[in-house]
Amino acid sequence: MSLWYPDAVPLPFAHVSGGSMLGGGPPRGVLHTTEKYGYTPSTDNYYGHRNPPHITLDVNSGKMYQHYPFNVAARSLKNLKGGVQTNRQGSVNVQVEIAWKAAEIRKLPDSAMDQLREFLLWCRDELGIPFETTRRFVGSEGYGFSTPYRMTAGEWIAYTGWCGHQHVDENNHWNPGRLDTEKLFSIPPPTPEGAYSDEDTWERWAKPSIKKAIARGAIVGGTVNGKKVWNPNGTVTRDQLAVVLDRLGLLEER
């Protein structure tokens, strides 16, 4: 089992985790919203408290941060004395906070939805969490300890897949709101071989040069959620530039 998500920035929290996992139960994950836009990275302060999740998706910066390895519990869920374990339940219990507001979750940018989907697919492959949800995501009507959308103790212990904070026993929050789970858990069909899904974003004056770069293999773009992209506004690192120059034969030894 991979303990750290390779596409996240490691940001280990300085304070104690939620403890060891109970084990023996099925893997699951919980989606939350921070109820604030933006995230200020810190190892000892999480929005004014010390209860971070495993992963924070900062929508504004497009970065994901990981605060705990996946073999220990995070601290995002309320855990009442004498009840079931919430943060520690199961073999894997991944907590994800989206730096967004539950009431505006339907306005979550496609780029953030793609990032989240890629992470959930990774969790399926690496942690065994099913890429699905069997729960209905609702709005503020999901607030409260005893709503029809909240799991019972037995349902929570047996649950596998993804759910929201609004579904977890012993908790009363309704985030992440009316998340578009149909979109989140749908994998778009791959782009036909040789085609780029973002071609309509290329500047008209640049298209001839872009196609030459692709034809020569100098720059071939990348893949996002199964689709080939050129990403015209992406940045180029020194390492990538060296590869481009080498592909063009400009780094031959003299």
C-alpha positions as CSV (number, residue, x, y, z in Angstrom):
1,M,0.0,0.0,0.0
2,S,1.4,3.4,-1.0
3,L,1.3,5.7,2.1
4,W,1.8,9.0,0.2
5,Y,0.0,10.3,-2.9
6,P,2.7,11.1,-5.5
7,D,0.9,14.1,-6.9
8,A,0.5,15.8,-3.5
9,V,2.9,18.1,-1.8
10,P,4.0,16.4,1.5
11,L,3.1,18.6,4.4
12,P,3.3,16.3,7.5
13,F,1.4,17.8,10.4
14,A,3.4,18.4,13.5
15,H,0.7,17.2,15.9
16,V,-0.5,13.7,16.6
17,S,-2.6,11.9,14.0
18,G,-6.0,10.3,14.8
19,G,-4.3,7.1,15.8
20,S,-3.8,3.7,14.2
21,M,-6.5,2.2,12.0
22,L,-8.8,-0.5,13.5
23,G,-8.3,-2.8,10.5
24,G,-10.6,-5.6,9.6
25,G,-13.2,-3.4,7.9
26,P,-13.6,-2.4,4.3
27,P,-11.7,0.6,2.9
28,R,-13.6,3.9,2.5
29,G,-13.0,7.6,2.1
30,V,-14.8,10.8,3.1
31,L,-15.1,14.0,1.2
32,H,-15.4,17.4,3.0
33,T,-15.3,21.1,2.3
34,T,-13.3,23.5,4.4
35,E,-16.0,26.2,4.1
36,K,-13.3,28.7,3.1
37,Y,-11.8,29.4,-0.2
38,G,-8.1,29.0,-0.3
39,Y,-5.6,27.2,1.9
40,T,-2.5,28.5,3.7
41,P,0.0,25.6,4.0
42,S,1.1,25.0,7.6
43,T,2.4,22.1,9.7
44,D,0.7,23.2,13.0
45,N,-2.4,25.2,12.1
46,Y,-5.3,24.0,10.0
47,Y,-7.8,26.8,9.6
48,G,-7.3,27.7,13.3
49,H,-7.4,24.2,14.7
50,R,-5.3,21.0,14.8
51,N,-7.6,18.5,13.0
52,P,-6.4,18.2,9.4
53,P,-7.5,15.5,6.9
54,H,-5.1,13.3,5.0
55,I,-5.4,15.4,1.8
56,T,-6.3,19.1,1.2
57,L,-7.2,20.2,-2.3
58,D,-6.5,23.9,-2.7
59,V,-8.7,24.8,-5.6
60,N,-7.1,28.3,-5.9
61,S,-3.6,27.1,-6.4
62,G,-4.4,23.8,-8.0
63,K,-2.2,22.0,-5.5
64,M,-2.9,19.0,-3.2
65,Y,-1.2,18.7,0.2
66,Q,-0.9,15.5,2.3
67,H,-0.7,15.8,6.1
68,Y,-0.7,12.2,7.3
69,P,0.2,8.9,5.7
70,F,-2.7,6.7,4.8
71,N,-1.9,4.0,7.3
72,V,-3.0,6.2,10.2
73,A,-6.2,8.1,10.9
74,A,-6.7,11.7,10.1
75,R,-8.7,14.0,12.5
76,S,-11.5,15.5,10.3
77,L,-14.5,13.7,11.8
78,K,-16.1,14.2,15.2
79,N,-15.8,11.0,17.3
80,L,-18.2,10.8,20.3
81,K,-17.3,8.9,23.4
82,G,-18.9,5.4,23.6
83,G,-20.0,5.2,20.0
84,V,-18.4,3.8,16.8
85,Q,-14.9,4.9,15.6
86,T,-15.2,7.5,12.9
87,N,-11.7,8.5,11.9
88,R,-10.2,5.1,12.7
89,Q,-12.9,2.8,11.2
90,G,-11.8,0.2,8.7
91,S,-8.5,-0.8,7.1
92,V,-8.3,2.5,5.2
93,N,-10.3,5.7,5.9
94,V,-9.1,8.5,3.7
95,Q,-10.2,12.1,4.6
96,V,-10.2,14.7,1.8
97,E,-10.9,18.4,2.4
98,I,-11.7,20.6,-0.6
99,A,-10.9,24.2,-0.1
100,W,-14.4,25.3,-1.2
101,K,-17.9,25.9,0.2
102,A,-20.6,23.3,0.4
103,A,-23.3,25.7,-0.8
104,E,-21.2,26.4,-3.9
105,I,-20.0,22.9,-4.7
106,R,-21.8,22.8,-8.0
107,K,-19.5,25.7,-9.1
108,L,-16.4,23.7,-8.4
109,P,-14.1,24.2,-11.4
110,D,-13.7,21.3,-13.9
111,S,-9.9,21.4,-13.2
112,A,-10.5,20.7,-9.5
113,M,-13.0,17.9,-10.3
114,D,-10.5,16.3,-12.6
115,Q,-7.8,16.5,-9.9
116,L,-10.2,14.9,-7.4
117,R,-11.2,12.2,-9.8
118,E,-7.6,11.3,-10.5
119,F,-6.9,11.0,-6.8
120,L,-10.0,8.8,-6.3
121,L,-8.8,6.5,-9.1
122,W,-5.4,6.3,-7.5
123,C,-7.0,5.4,-4.2
124,R,-8.9,2.6,-6.0
125,D,-5.7,1.2,-7.5
126,E,-3.4,1.7,-4.5
127,L,-5.6,1.6,-1.4
128,G,-8.5,-0.6,-2.6
129,I,-11.2,2.1,-2.1
130,P,-14.0,1.4,-4.6
131,F,-14.4,4.2,-7.2
132,E,-18.0,4.8,-6.4
133,T,-20.5,6.1,-3.9
134,T,-23.8,4.6,-2.8
135,R,-24.9,7.7,-0.9
136,R,-27.0,10.6,-2.1
137,F,-25.2,13.9,-1.7
138,V,-27.6,16.7,-0.5
139,G,-27.6,20.3,0.6
140,S,-28.4,21.9,3.9
141,E,-31.1,19.4,4.6
142,G,-28.3,17.0,5.4
143,Y,-27.4,19.0,8.5
144,G,-28.0,17.2,11.8
145,F,-27.2,14.0,13.7
146,S,-30.4,12.2,12.7
147,T,-31.2,13.1,9.1
148,P,-32.3,10.4,6.6
149,Y,-29.0,10.7,4.8
150,R,-26.8,10.0,7.9
151,M,-25.6,6.4,8.3
152,T,-26.4,4.4,11.3
153,A,-23.5,2.9,13.3
154,G,-23.9,-0.4,11.6
155,E,-24.0,1.1,8.1
156,W,-20.9,3.2,8.8
157,I,-18.9,0.1,10.0
158,A,-19.9,-1.8,6.9
159,Y,-19.5,1.0,4.4
160,T,-17.0,0.9,1.5
161,G,-16.5,3.5,-1.3
162,W,-16.8,7.2,-0.9
163,C,-19.2,9.3,1.1
164,G,-19.5,12.8,2.4
165,H,-19.1,14.3,5.9
166,Q,-22.9,14.6,5.7
167,H,-23.2,10.8,5.8
168,V,-21.0,9.8,8.7
169,D,-22.5,8.7,12.0
170,E,-21.9,10.9,15.1
171,N,-21.4,14.0,12.9
172,N,-23.8,16.7,12.0
173,H,-22.2,18.6,9.2
174,W,-23.7,18.7,5.7
175,N,-20.6,19.3,3.6
176,P,-19.6,18.8,0.9
177,G,-23.1,19.7,-0.2
178,R,-24.7,18.6,-3.5
179,L,-21.6,17.3,-5.1
180,D,-22.1,16.2,-8.7
181,T,-21.2,12.5,-8.1
182,E,-22.4,11.4,-11.5
183,K,-19.7,13.7,-13.0
184,L,-17.1,12.8,-10.4
185,F,-17.4,9.1,-10.8
186,S,-17.7,9.1,-14.6
187,I,-14.5,8.5,-16.6
188,P,-14.6,10.4,-19.9
189,P,-13.8,8.4,-23.0
190,P,-10.2,8.6,-24.1
191,T,-9.4,11.1,-26.8
192,P,-8.9,9.4,-30.2
193,E,-5.2,8.5,-31.0
194,G,-3.3,11.6,-32.2
195,A,-6.0,14.1,-31.1
196,Y,-5.7,16.6,-28.4
197,S,-8.8,17.4,-26.3
198,D,-7.8,21.0,-25.7
199,E,-7.1,21.9,-29.4
200,D,-9.8,24.6,-29.3
201,T,-7.7,26.5,-26.8
202,W,-4.7,26.8,-29.0
203,E,-4.0,30.3,-30.4
204,R,-4.7,30.2,-34.2
205,W,-1.3,31.8,-35.0
206,A,0.5,29.1,-32.9
207,K,-1.2,26.0,-34.4
208,P,1.2,25.4,-37.3
209,S,4.2,25.6,-35.0
210,I,2.5,23.4,-32.4
211,K,1.7,20.8,-34.9
212,K,5.4,20.8,-36.1
213,A,6.6,20.4,-32.5
214,I,4.2,17.4,-32.1
215,A,5.2,15.9,-35.4
216,R,8.9,16.1,-34.6
217,G,8.3,14.7,-31.1
218,A,9.9,17.8,-29.5
219,I,6.9,18.5,-27.3
220,V,4.0,16.0,-27.1
221,G,1.9,17.4,-24.2
222,G,0.5,15.1,-21.5
223,T,-2.6,13.2,-20.4
224,V,-5.2,14.4,-18.0
225,N,-8.0,12.0,-17.0
226,G,-7.4,9.8,-20.0
227,K,-7.4,12.7,-22.5
228,K,-4.4,14.0,-24.4
229,V,-3.7,17.7,-23.8
230,W,-1.2,20.2,-25.1
231,N,-1.7,22.5,-22.1
232,P,-0.6,25.7,-24.0
233,N,-0.5,27.8,-20.8
234,G,1.5,25.2,-18.8
235,T,5.0,25.9,-17.5
236,V,8.3,24.3,-18.7
237,T,10.9,23.2,-16.2
238,R,14.6,23.2,-16.9
239,D,14.6,19.4,-17.1
240,Q,11.8,19.5,-19.7
241,L,13.6,22.2,-21.7
242,A,16.7,20.1,-21.8
243,V,14.7,17.1,-23.1
244,V,13.2,19.3,-25.8
245,L,16.6,20.6,-26.9
246,D,17.9,17.1,-27.0
247,R,15.0,15.9,-29.1
248,L,15.7,18.7,-31.6
249,G,19.4,17.6,-31.8
250,L,20.7,20.8,-30.2
251,L,22.6,19.0,-27.5
252,E,25.0,16.9,-29.5
253,E,28.4,16.5,-28.1
254,R,31.1,18.4,-29.9
